[in-house]
Amino acid sequence: MPDTITATCSALSATDEPLAGTAAHVTGWVCLEFPGAWGRDVLDGTALGPDLARELDARADAAGVRVMFIRRPGRSTADPDRRTVLLAQSHPTRSWCERLEIAFPEDLLDLDLGLIAGTAPGLGTPVTDPVVLVCAHGKRDQCCAVLGRPVAAGLAAEFGDAVWECSHTGGHRFAPSLILLPTGYTYGRLSTQESVDAVRAAARGEVYPTGLRGRSCWDAPGQVAELAVRDFVDAAADKLTVDANSVVAHRDGRRWVVDLEQRELPPRPASCGAAPKPVRPVVATGVRALAP
């Protein structure tokens, strides 16, 4: 294993840590275009000021959504009077994405964030092509900036305005990390070409298997269970759901139960410069088809 003093968190993770089950557990998304300086945390008050950040944090928590910052790759200057907002819901039975514009960050307080939990509320214009978020949050971890920005630039050259750099996605040790909206499928350790292939697959309604960390609407066991079934079942993005008992169901009526166990790997830092901690991934040990 590389020297833990000099190796980055992403290099240490890549030696043996599985990707499945590592996507952040998020169902609803609020992505605010913010081209200015980001703090270590989106809602720590650095960018939005303490009062707005505190209020937005409380509302997002109550609505069960995640607030993220986005900006164009290359940090191009945005229109100071208009900011893009992306709203998305990732559950496969009601996944959607809408885009709208606001003048000021505080205009987010005019939105009922609770509506994001349901079907598309019509708060903005429907987005039908995949939206790509690539973590480039250097203030949170160097791996995100160093590894994420080249991937974001390469994707922007291919897909244009569908691509954004974003704030922390969860799991910088899996950098470069990207999220596809509205599905919430999250990827790690992909090259630029593999990232392009993942977006192309998403545009076809498919799920690209390489580098797949999981679908964000499920918890870690649910993510692992879904991906275990996807290893041998060809299913479109929104065809599979997972219940609390790790039973994966296809919309055509087929069901599978996935056996899971938690393992422990040698300690390593979750972020560059952090103290090493044990890693306890959830892994699938078996998949059994259930009778109809």
LUMTI-882768 format. One record per residue (C-alpha): x, y, z. Coordinates in nm, 2 decimals, padded with zeros to 4 digits. Layout:
N
<<X Y Z>>
...
END
This chain:
292
<<00.00 00.00 00.00>>
<<00.13 00.35 -00.07>>
<<00.27 00.56 00.21>>
<<-00.03 00.69 00.41>>
<<00.15 01.02 00.47>>
<<00.21 01.11 00.10>>
<<-00.06 00.92 -00.09>>
<<-00.39 01.09 -00.16>>
<<-00.72 00.96 -00.01>>
<<-00.83 00.86 -00.36>>
<<-00.52 00.66 -00.43>>
<<-00.55 00.48 -00.09>>
<<-00.91 00.40 -00.15>>
<<-00.85 00.26 -00.50>>
<<-00.63 -00.02 -00.37>>
<<-00.91 -00.23 -00.23>>
<<-01.23 -00.03 -00.14>>
<<-01.54 -00.13 -00.34>>
<<-01.74 00.14 -00.50>>
<<-02.09 -00.02 -00.46>>
<<-02.29 00.13 -00.18>>
<<-02.09 00.46 -00.15>>
<<-02.32 00.71 -00.31>>
<<-02.46 00.98 -00.08>>
<<-02.81 00.89 00.03>>
<<-03.01 01.17 -00.14>>
<<-03.35 01.16 -00.30>>
<<-03.42 01.53 -00.36>>
<<-03.18 01.78 -00.51>>
<<-03.15 02.16 -00.51>>
<<-02.85 02.28 -00.72>>
<<-02.78 02.65 -00.71>>
<<-02.55 02.82 -00.96>>
<<-02.29 03.00 -00.75>>
<<-01.97 03.10 -00.94>>
<<-01.82 03.28 -00.65>>
<<-01.60 03.13 -00.37>>
<<-01.73 02.82 -00.20>>
<<-01.66 02.74 00.17>>
<<-01.57 02.40 00.29>>
<<-01.94 02.33 00.33>>
<<-02.21 02.48 00.11>>
<<-02.42 02.60 00.40>>
<<-02.15 02.70 00.64>>
<<-02.22 03.07 00.58>>
<<-01.91 03.14 00.38>>
<<-02.09 03.19 00.05>>
<<-02.44 03.27 00.14>>
<<-02.39 03.44 00.47>>
<<-02.49 03.29 00.81>>
<<-02.85 03.39 00.82>>
<<-02.95 03.27 00.47>>
<<-02.74 02.95 00.51>>
<<-02.90 02.87 00.84>>
<<-03.25 02.92 00.71>>
<<-03.19 02.73 00.39>>
<<-03.03 02.45 00.58>>
<<-03.33 02.41 00.81>>
<<-03.57 02.41 00.52>>
<<-03.37 02.16 00.32>>
<<-03.35 01.93 00.62>>
<<-03.72 01.95 00.68>>
<<-03.79 01.87 00.31>>
<<-03.53 01.59 00.29>>
<<-03.34 01.75 00.01>>
<<-02.97 01.82 -00.05>>
<<-02.85 02.17 -00.14>>
<<-02.54 02.19 -00.37>>
<<-02.35 02.46 -00.55>>
<<-02.29 02.43 -00.93>>
<<-02.08 02.63 -01.17>>
<<-01.97 02.60 -01.53>>
<<-01.65 02.41 -01.59>>
<<-01.36 02.65 -01.62>>
<<-01.52 02.89 -01.39>>
<<-01.66 03.11 -01.66>>
<<-01.83 03.42 -01.55>>
<<-02.20 03.38 -01.50>>
<<-02.47 03.64 -01.55>>
<<-02.47 03.83 -01.22>>
<<-02.84 03.89 -01.24>>
<<-02.95 03.54 -01.32>>
<<-02.86 03.21 -01.15>>
<<-02.97 02.87 -01.27>>
<<-03.14 02.64 -01.02>>
<<-03.18 02.27 -01.09>>
<<-03.44 02.08 -00.89>>
<<-03.45 01.70 -00.91>>
<<-03.61 01.39 -00.76>>
<<-03.43 01.06 -00.79>>
<<-03.67 00.79 -00.69>>
<<-03.73 00.56 -00.99>>
<<-04.11 00.57 -00.96>>
<<-04.11 00.95 -01.00>>
<<-03.77 01.07 -01.12>>
<<-03.77 01.42 -01.28>>
<<-03.55 01.73 -01.32>>
<<-03.66 02.09 -01.37>>
<<-03.46 02.41 -01.44>>
<<-03.54 02.76 -01.34>>
<<-03.36 03.09 -01.29>>
<<-03.36 03.32 -01.00>>
<<-03.20 03.66 -00.94>>
<<-03.05 03.61 -00.59>>
<<-02.97 03.31 -00.37>>
<<-03.24 03.42 -00.12>>
<<-03.50 03.37 -00.39>>
<<-03.47 03.00 -00.30>>
<<-03.67 03.08 00.01>>
<<-03.97 03.14 -00.22>>
<<-03.97 02.78 -00.33>>
<<-04.16 02.51 -00.15>>
<<-03.89 02.26 -00.12>>
<<-04.13 02.00 00.01>>
<<-04.27 01.97 -00.34>>
<<-03.95 01.80 -00.45>>
<<-04.05 01.48 -00.27>>
<<-04.33 01.42 -00.52>>
<<-04.39 01.42 -00.89>>
<<-04.26 01.70 -01.11>>
<<-04.42 02.02 -00.96>>
<<-04.38 02.25 -01.26>>
<<-04.17 02.50 -01.08>>
<<-03.94 02.52 -01.38>>
<<-03.88 02.39 -01.73>>
<<-03.85 02.01 -01.76>>
<<-03.50 01.88 -01.83>>
<<-03.52 01.57 -02.05>>
<<-03.15 01.50 -02.11>>
<<-02.92 01.38 -01.83>>
<<-02.76 01.66 -01.62>>
<<-02.40 01.59 -01.52>>
<<-02.25 01.71 -01.19>>
<<-01.88 01.66 -01.14>>
<<-01.73 01.73 -00.80>>
<<-01.46 01.99 -00.82>>
<<-01.48 02.11 -00.46>>
<<-01.11 02.17 -00.40>>
<<-01.17 02.35 -00.07>>
<<-01.32 02.02 00.06>>
<<-01.05 01.79 -00.08>>
<<-00.77 01.83 -00.33>>
<<-00.86 01.50 -00.51>>
<<-01.19 01.65 -00.62>>
<<-01.02 01.95 -00.78>>
<<-00.72 01.78 -00.93>>
<<-00.91 01.48 -01.07>>
<<-01.26 01.62 -01.12>>
<<-01.19 01.94 -01.32>>
<<-01.03 01.77 -01.62>>
<<-01.32 01.52 -01.64>>
<<-01.57 01.81 -01.62>>
<<-01.39 01.99 -01.90>>
<<-01.39 01.69 -02.12>>
<<-01.76 01.62 -02.06>>
<<-01.84 01.99 -02.13>>
<<-01.67 01.96 -02.46>>
<<-01.90 01.67 -02.55>>
<<-02.23 01.77 -02.38>>
<<-02.21 02.15 -02.34>>
<<-02.45 02.31 -02.10>>
<<-02.56 01.97 -01.95>>
<<-02.24 01.96 -01.75>>
<<-02.16 02.14 -01.43>>
<<-01.88 02.14 -01.17>>
<<-02.05 02.09 -00.83>>
<<-01.97 02.10 -00.46>>
<<-01.90 01.80 -00.24>>
<<-02.09 01.49 -00.35>>
<<-01.99 01.26 -00.07>>
<<-01.68 01.04 -00.09>>
<<-01.39 01.25 -00.23>>
<<-01.18 00.93 -00.19>>
<<-01.36 00.80 -00.50>>
<<-01.26 01.10 -00.71>>
<<-01.32 01.18 -00.98>>
<<-01.69 01.16 -00.88>>
<<-01.99 01.24 -01.08>>
<<-02.37 01.23 -01.04>>
<<-02.63 01.20 -01.31>>
<<-02.96 01.38 -01.26>>
<<-03.24 01.30 -01.23>>
<<-03.16 00.94 -01.15>>
<<-02.90 01.01 -00.89>>
<<-02.67 00.74 -01.02>>
<<-02.33 00.82 -00.88>>
<<-01.99 00.72 -01.03>>
<<-01.63 00.72 -00.91>>
<<-01.28 00.66 -01.06>>
<<-01.39 00.70 -01.42>>
<<-01.17 00.83 -01.69>>
<<-01.30 01.11 -01.91>>
<<-01.39 00.87 -02.19>>
<<-01.57 00.64 -01.94>>
<<-01.76 00.94 -01.81>>
<<-01.86 01.03 -02.16>>
<<-01.98 00.67 -02.21>>
<<-02.18 00.68 -01.88>>
<<-02.36 01.00 -01.99>>
<<-02.44 00.85 -02.34>>
<<-02.58 00.54 -02.17>>
<<-02.80 00.76 -01.94>>
<<-02.93 00.94 -02.25>>
<<-03.05 00.61 -02.38>>
<<-03.22 00.53 -02.04>>
<<-02.95 00.27 -01.96>>
<<-02.72 00.23 -01.66>>
<<-02.34 00.23 -01.73>>
<<-02.19 -00.04 -01.50>>
<<-01.83 00.07 -01.48>>
<<-01.74 00.28 -01.18>>
<<-02.10 00.27 -01.05>>
<<-02.13 00.36 -00.68>>
<<-02.51 00.34 -00.65>>
<<-02.84 00.52 -00.69>>
<<-02.86 00.79 -00.44>>
<<-03.22 00.73 -00.34>>
<<-03.13 00.40 -00.17>>
<<-02.92 00.36 00.15>>
<<-02.59 00.18 00.13>>
<<-02.74 -00.17 00.16>>
<<-03.00 -00.09 -00.10>>
<<-02.74 00.05 -00.34>>
<<-02.54 -00.27 -00.31>>
<<-02.85 -00.49 -00.36>>
<<-02.95 -00.31 -00.67>>
<<-02.61 -00.32 -00.83>>
<<-02.58 -00.69 -00.74>>
<<-02.90 -00.76 -00.94>>
<<-02.78 -00.54 -01.23>>
<<-02.47 -00.76 -01.26>>
<<-02.69 -01.02 -01.43>>
<<-03.02 -00.85 -01.52>>
<<-03.04 -00.60 -01.81>>
<<-03.28 -00.33 -01.68>>
<<-03.34 00.03 -01.78>>
<<-03.26 00.30 -01.53>>
<<-03.60 00.33 -01.37>>
<<-03.71 -00.04 -01.38>>
<<-03.57 -00.15 -01.05>>
<<-03.67 -00.06 -00.69>>
<<-03.54 -00.18 -00.36>>
<<-03.72 -00.23 -00.03>>
<<-03.59 -00.22 00.33>>
<<-03.52 -00.59 00.33>>
<<-03.28 -00.57 00.03>>
<<-03.54 -00.72 -00.20>>
<<-03.50 -00.58 -00.55>>
<<-03.81 -00.57 -00.77>>
<<-03.84 -00.52 -01.15>>
<<-04.14 -00.35 -01.28>>
<<-04.23 -00.66 -01.48>>
<<-04.29 -00.85 -01.15>>
<<-03.96 -01.03 -01.11>>
<<-03.80 -01.01 -00.76>>
<<-03.46 -01.10 -00.61>>
<<-03.34 -01.11 -00.25>>
<<-02.98 -01.01 -00.20>>
<<-02.77 -01.15 00.08>>
<<-02.54 -00.88 00.23>>
<<-02.26 -00.86 00.48>>
<<-02.04 -00.59 00.62>>
<<-01.67 -00.63 00.60>>
<<-01.38 -00.44 00.75>>
<<-01.08 -00.31 00.56>>
<<-00.76 -00.16 00.69>>
<<-00.78 00.20 00.81>>
<<-00.72 00.48 00.57>>
<<-00.82 00.85 00.56>>
<<-01.16 00.93 00.42>>
<<-01.02 01.26 00.30>>
<<-00.67 01.39 00.23>>
<<-00.51 01.49 00.56>>
<<-00.76 01.32 00.78>>
<<-00.68 01.06 01.04>>
<<-00.70 00.70 00.92>>
<<-01.03 00.52 01.01>>
<<-01.15 00.17 00.94>>
<<-01.35 00.12 00.63>>
<<-01.66 -00.11 00.65>>
<<-01.81 -00.17 00.31>>
<<-02.14 -00.36 00.26>>
<<-02.09 -00.63 00.00>>
<<-02.33 -00.87 -00.17>>
<<-02.27 -01.24 -00.11>>
<<-02.55 -01.39 -00.30>>
<<-02.86 -01.31 -00.52>>
<<-03.16 -01.54 -00.52>>
<<-03.47 -01.51 -00.75>>
<<-03.80 -01.51 -00.56>>
<<-04.10 -01.69 -00.69>>
<<-04.36 -01.47 -00.86>>
END
